[in-house]
Amino acid sequence: MKMKGQRVLMFVDDVFEDMELLYPYYRLIEEGAEVVVAGPEAGAVYKGKHGYPFRSTAAIADQQAGDFDLLVIAGGFAPDKLRRDPKVLELTREIFEAGKIVAHICHAGWIPISAKIMDGFTCTATPGIKDDLENAGATWVDEEVVVDRNQISSRKPDDLPAFCRAIIEQATR
């Protein structure tokens, strides 16, 4: 229970990458963290890219960055919708600016790009958003996990074990 007492924020919306939400969600709970999965509406059911449903535990609009120790963002196509919500960008930016961990996998990098926190960072993601990351000032590398200061990134569901190990290791330093 390495993360006992820590609060983690995750975002959810339709077409999230099922494994990239569920694997970290349960893995961080297993380590003792309290994980809040906020969607556009509290208690709404969102469908993953592969059809798995997930009920949000809170509304994005009701969250405050200061209530969380870190942010973990799942990929899929939900991040493209979520990054249009000013509150999602505000939470991401405030958690980042407080020096707390912002972890993103696959297409989730779209949210930190839109929050304007990628400039000068080395990261990874699906090659599909490589150009977006580089245009935002990041250096993209093809590695299973990259830790650069308070950002952790991974490419795809196959990288989830390394992604979660890095989150737990960094969150418990």
PyMOL commands that set and color helices and strands:
alter all, ss='L'
color gray80, all
select helices_A, chain A and resi 18-30+60-62+65-67+78-82+86-97+106-114+127-135+157-171
alter helices_A, ss='H'
color red, helices_A
select strands_A, chain A and resi 7-11+34-39+45-47+53-55+58-59+70-73+101-105+122-123+139-140+145-148+151-154
alter strands_A, ss='S'
color yellow, strands_A
deselect
rebuild
show_as cartoon
